[in-house]
Amino acid sequence: MRRARALALASALLGLPAWAADRPAALQVPDTLAQRLQPCMACHGAQGRAGREGYLPRIAGKPAGYLYQQLLHLRDGRRQNATMARLLAQQTDAYLREMAGYFAVLDLPHAPVPVVTAPPAVLARGQALALQGDAGQRLPACSACHGNRLSGVQPAVPGLLGLPRDYLIAQLGAWQTQQRHAQAPDCMAQIAQRLSPADLGAVATWLAAQPVPTQPQADATAPGPAPMPCGSVDQPPP
């Protein structure tokens, strides 16, 4: 009874209907880019730092140009992912660039290296492909484009370390089956299509087992001339 009288008095003083005084205050959500990007965290982990298990990649710290390209590809159908396509369908190029810039500057700890049970011969083959390539198969080393430390090259080449093995296999497979495309000439599609199933598994297994450098940021410049023309690097989106 006293509570009812107190509410009625408060309502009269504030000029509000009686029911409004007993209603909890509306939650105020800040309209910031970080808040608007919360749906990304549901899949890619807190602040985009997904772990090394499972399928979903870490996006924190990737070069902004690379992230922007991938958002465009996912929105426009050059890269297939139904969930991402729905999330990005109504987003403008300018907003996608903002999203890419937000995640690119996040410098966060990486998850520990998982225990690897692959045979030594598989790891040795994966290491050779990643660091030396295979001239007989016309396969350049991963490090020729992704940097000597495999941590990426600004502004558009991603790092390859700290990613789940399943994700690496899936993306190489998507290029092999033409479910993933980049700007022509699509160098990664050409490379992936030259990989045998055994080599694809070997290089993905070795990459997933490597520690991330203490300073994981992408290199400022490429280690040398590109081993082949690559549209996503030579002709970045405007």
BELVEN-V934749 format. One record per residue. N is the residue number from 1. RES is the residue in one small letter. SS is DSSP state (@ for helix, = for strand, . for the rest). PSI is psi in degrees with one decimal (NA if undefined). D_CENTER is the distance of its C-alpha to the mean C-alpha in Angstrom with 1 decimal. Layout:
N|RES|SS|PSI|D_CENTER ; N|RES|SS|PSI|D_CENTER
This chain:
1|m|.|-48.6|58.1 ; 2|r|@|-40.5|57.6 ; 3|r|@|-42.9|53.8 ; 4|a|@|-42.8|54.7 ; 5|r|@|-41.3|57.2 ; 6|a|@|-41.3|54.7 ; 7|l|@|-41.0|52.1 ; 8|a|@|-41.6|54.7 ; 9|l|@|-44.1|55.9 ; 10|a|@|-40.7|52.4 ; 11|s|@|-41.6|51.8 ; 12|a|@|-43.2|55.1 ; 13|l|@|-37.5|54.4 ; 14|l|@|-5.1|51.0 ; 15|g|.|30.3|52.1 ; 16|l|.|153.5|49.7 ; 17|p|.|153.2|50.5 ; 18|a|@|-38.4|51.1 ; 19|w|@|-25.4|48.1 ; 20|a|@|-30.5|45.7 ; 21|a|@|-26.1|46.8 ; 22|d|.|5.4|45.8 ; 23|r|.|134.6|42.3 ; 24|p|.|148.9|39.2 ; 25|a|.|142.9|37.6 ; 26|a|.|140.2|34.6 ; 27|l|.|127.7|31.2 ; 28|q|.|114.2|29.9 ; 29|v|.|123.6|26.2 ; 30|p|.|135.6|25.1 ; 31|d|.|77.4|23.7 ; 32|t|.|162.1|20.9 ; 33|l|@|-41.4|17.4 ; 34|a|@|-40.8|16.2 ; 35|q|@|-40.9|18.4 ; 36|r|@|-21.1|17.3 ; 37|l|.|9.2|13.6 ; 38|q|@|-37.5|14.8 ; 39|p|@|-29.3|14.0 ; 40|c|@|-34.8|10.2 ; 41|m|@|-23.9|11.3 ; 42|a|@|-32.0|13.2 ; 43|c|@|-40.5|10.6 ; 44|h|@|8.1|7.7 ; 45|g|.|166.4|10.7 ; 46|a|@|123.1|12.7 ; 47|q|@|24.1|11.2 ; 48|g|@|17.1|7.6 ; 49|r|.|61.9|8.8 ; 50|a|.|151.3|8.8 ; 51|g|.|-171.1|11.6 ; 52|r|.|-2.2|12.4 ; 53|e|.|154.2|14.2 ; 54|g|.|-150.6|13.7 ; 55|y|.|-29.2|11.2 ; 56|l|.|138.0|8.0 ; 57|p|.|155.8|5.1 ; 58|r|.|135.2|4.8 ; 59|i|.|-16.2|3.1 ; 60|a|.|129.8|6.9 ; 61|g|.|-3.2|8.7 ; 62|k|.|149.8|6.7 ; 63|p|.|139.4|9.6 ; 64|a|@|-39.9|10.3 ; 65|g|@|-38.7|11.7 ; 66|y|@|-48.2|8.9 ; 67|l|@|-41.4|6.7 ; 68|y|@|-44.3|10.2 ; 69|q|@|-44.4|11.0 ; 70|q|@|-37.5|8.3 ; 71|l|@|-41.5|9.5 ; 72|l|@|-46.1|12.9 ; 73|h|@|-41.7|12.7 ; 74|l|@|-40.4|11.7 ; 75|r|@|-39.8|14.4 ; 76|d|@|3.9|16.9 ; 77|g|.|4.1|16.7 ; 78|r|.|-18.1|15.8 ; 79|r|=|130.0|12.9 ; 80|q|.|117.6|14.2 ; 81|n|.|108.1|13.0 ; 82|a|@|-40.5|15.9 ; 83|t|@|-47.9|14.4 ; 84|m|@|-38.2|11.7 ; 85|a|@|-41.9|14.6 ; 86|r|@|-42.6|17.0 ; 87|l|@|-32.5|15.0 ; 88|l|@|-5.7|14.5 ; 89|a|.|-37.1|17.9 ; 90|q|.|7.1|19.9 ; 91|q|.|140.7|17.6 ; 92|t|.|163.2|18.9 ; 93|d|@|-41.7|17.4 ; 94|a|@|-40.4|18.4 ; 95|y|@|-38.0|16.6 ; 96|l|@|-36.6|13.3 ; 97|r|@|-39.0|13.9 ; 98|e|@|-45.1|14.7 ; 99|m|@|-46.7|11.5 ; 100|a|@|-43.9|9.5 ; 101|g|@|-35.7|12.3 ; 102|y|@|-49.7|12.2 ; 103|f|@|-29.4|8.8 ; 104|a|@|-32.7|9.5 ; 105|v|.|-0.5|12.8 ; 106|l|.|120.0|12.0 ; 107|d|.|96.1|13.6 ; 108|l|.|154.6|13.6 ; 109|p|.|149.3|15.1 ; 110|h|.|153.7|13.5 ; 111|a|.|153.3|14.9 ; 112|p|.|157.1|18.0 ; 113|v|.|131.7|18.1 ; 114|p|.|159.8|19.2 ; 115|v|.|131.0|22.6 ; 116|v|.|131.6|22.9 ; 117|t|.|10.7|25.8 ; 118|a|.|149.6|25.5 ; 119|p|.|147.4|28.7 ; 120|p|@|-35.6|29.1 ; 121|a|@|-36.2|29.7 ; 122|v|@|-44.6|26.2 ; 123|l|@|-38.3|24.6 ; 124|a|@|-41.3|26.9 ; 125|r|@|-41.4|26.0 ; 126|g|@|-41.1|22.3 ; 127|q|@|-41.6|23.0 ; 128|a|@|-43.6|25.3 ; 129|l|@|-41.0|22.9 ; 130|a|@|-37.8|20.1 ; 131|l|@|-21.1|22.6 ; 132|q|.|-24.7|25.5 ; 133|g|.|-168.4|24.6 ; 134|d|=|100.0|27.5 ; 135|a|@|-35.4|29.8 ; 136|g|@|-29.9|31.8 ; 137|q|@|5.8|28.8 ; 138|r|.|43.2|27.7 ; 139|l|=|110.4|24.4 ; 140|p|.|156.7|23.3 ; 141|a|.|143.7|21.8 ; 142|c|.|-37.6|18.0 ; 143|s|@|-18.3|19.0 ; 144|a|@|-28.4|20.8 ; 145|c|@|-36.9|17.7 ; 146|h|@|8.7|15.0 ; 147|g|.|150.7|17.5 ; 148|n|.|-30.8|20.2 ; 149|r|.|0.9|18.2 ; 150|l|.|26.1|15.2 ; 151|s|.|9.2|13.2 ; 152|g|.|168.6|12.5 ; 153|v|=|131.8|14.8 ; 154|q|.|146.3|14.9 ; 155|p|.|-1.5|14.4 ; 156|a|.|5.3|12.3 ; 157|v|=|122.5|11.8 ; 158|p|.|158.1|8.8 ; 159|g|.|155.2|9.9 ; 160|l|.|-4.0|10.6 ; 161|l|.|155.2|11.8 ; 162|g|.|12.1|10.9 ; 163|l|.|149.2|9.2 ; 164|p|.|144.8|11.4 ; 165|r|@|-42.9|14.1 ; 166|d|@|-37.9|14.0 ; 167|y|@|-45.0|10.5 ; 168|l|@|-45.0|11.6 ; 169|i|@|-43.7|14.9 ; 170|a|@|-40.2|13.7 ; 171|q|@|-41.6|11.8 ; 172|l|@|-39.8|14.9 ; 173|g|@|-36.5|17.1 ; 174|a|@|-36.2|15.7 ; 175|w|@|-36.9|16.6 ; 176|q|@|-39.7|19.9 ; 177|t|.|7.3|20.8 ; 178|q|.|27.8|19.7 ; 179|q|.|-11.6|17.5 ; 180|r|=|135.1|14.7 ; 181|h|.|151.2|16.0 ; 182|a|.|179.5|15.4 ; 183|q|.|140.5|18.1 ; 184|a|.|144.1|21.3 ; 185|p|.|132.3|22.1 ; 186|d|.|88.4|19.1 ; 187|c|@|-39.0|19.2 ; 188|m|@|-34.0|16.5 ; 189|a|@|-42.5|18.5 ; 190|q|@|-43.6|21.7 ; 191|i|@|-46.8|20.5 ; 192|a|@|-37.4|19.2 ; 193|q|@|-14.6|22.5 ; 194|r|@|-9.9|24.5 ; 195|l|.|131.8|23.0 ; 196|s|.|160.8|25.3 ; 197|p|@|-38.9|24.1 ; 198|a|@|-41.7|25.2 ; 199|d|@|-38.4|23.5 ; 200|l|@|-48.2|20.1 ; 201|g|@|-37.7|20.5 ; 202|a|@|-47.0|21.8 ; 203|v|@|-36.7|19.1 ; 204|a|@|-40.7|16.3 ; 205|t|@|-44.4|18.6 ; 206|w|@|-45.5|19.3 ; 207|l|@|-43.3|15.9 ; 208|a|@|-19.4|14.9 ; 209|a|.|-0.1|18.1 ; 210|q|.|142.3|17.8 ; 211|p|.|152.0|17.8 ; 212|v|.|138.1|15.5 ; 213|p|.|153.6|17.7 ; 214|t|.|-39.4|19.4 ; 215|q|.|91.3|18.1 ; 216|p|.|3.0|14.5 ; 217|q|.|149.8|14.1 ; 218|a|.|146.1|13.7 ; 219|d|=|152.0|17.3 ; 220|a|.|-32.1|19.2 ; 221|t|.|157.7|20.7 ; 222|a|.|154.6|20.4 ; 223|p|.|-15.0|22.6 ; 224|g|.|-170.6|25.0 ; 225|p|.|143.3|25.6 ; 226|a|.|137.2|23.0 ; 227|p|.|-14.6|24.4 ; 228|m|.|156.9|24.1 ; 229|p|.|141.5|23.4 ; 230|c|.|109.9|19.8 ; 231|g|@|-36.6|19.5 ; 232|s|@|-19.2|15.9 ; 233|v|@|-43.8|17.0 ; 234|d|@|-28.0|20.7 ; 235|q|.|71.4|20.4 ; 236|p|.|151.0|17.5 ; 237|p|.|148.9|17.6 ; 238|p|.|NA|20.2
